[in-house]
Amino acid sequence: MSEQSENELTGWFSTYGLITAQRILERYRIKLPQEDLLCALKIPDTFYNQLLRLPFRHVFNGIIFQQAQDYQLYAQKLIIDYLLSGESGKEEGSPGTSARAELEKERQLLIDLNKDFHELELEHEKLIAGSQAILIKKAQAWHAKLMTIAKELKKELQALKIKKSETAIAQALTALLCNFNFKDKPSDWRRAEQILGVSLGNEERAKITDKINELAAYTEDSEDNLADFAQQIASMGRRIREFRTDFYNLILRAKDIIILLPNYRRDLTQEAENKESLFFDPNLGDR
């Protein structure tokens, strides 16, 4: 995905992303308080941010795919209205013969486009399923490791006179990990301390930091193993946008040809209904 498209995805996310992020994480059985989720989404190198990157791109591609489908449907209605008008059955040599021949070419092209577009849809669904399976496994492994760390920390914190349940410690760790990128020491301990109900001194913080650093490998591994999927999703996005353009251009050509038919009477009411689904940003993903 180009830098411009990446920025556009970021802009789209700022409008629709929070609810979408919550729904995506729920698929991985992860439920973050809104405050922690907002924090995680602002820091690119957190595990939760990484977990959302590919699904967000799938959602973004899906929006553009829907736009292409809307153009596809409009093109089909345009051709069907022409066929139902009876114009296509007029004798060879009658007024509009060349225009009818051109429209037949566009009809055949639309048939081919529909076939290829359906195949792309199947590829898109397969790509989503493949990346989803990998991400679910990673989320499960992360959660298992997180709970192991929570169990170990429970004992270490008890030795420091801090007695908390594994669940509370896991929640505190999750809040901490939402603003921790493993490159620097955690700087914001407020949420973790709020959840635990205690103020953490340097010794406690050092023990927690040492433990959560064991999760760093999961973020590095995620980046490496998901790079191929990221490239495939970017390629899928380009192909979807190409189909959107192809359907749009076919519509323009067909409309220009239909105007050349001397006896064709346009149904303006039907045209208005057909256009209702086309009120969207047709350049989404191109900028």
Buried (B, 14 or more C-beta within 10 A) or exposed (E): BEEEBEEBBEEBBEEEBBEBBBEBBEEBEBEBBEEBBBBBBEBEBBBBBBBBBBBBBBBBBEBBBBBBBBBBBBBBBBBEBBEEBEBBEBEEEEEBEEBBEBBEEBBEBBEEBBEEBEEBBEBBEEBBEEBBEBBBEBBEEBBEBBBEBBEBBBEBBEEEEBEBEBEBBBBBBBBBBBBBBBEEEBEEBEBBBEBBEBEBEEEBBEBBEEBBEEBBEBBEEBEEEBEEBBEBBBEBBBBBBEBBBBBBEBBEBBEEBBEBBEEBEBEEEEBEEBEEBBEEEBEBBBE
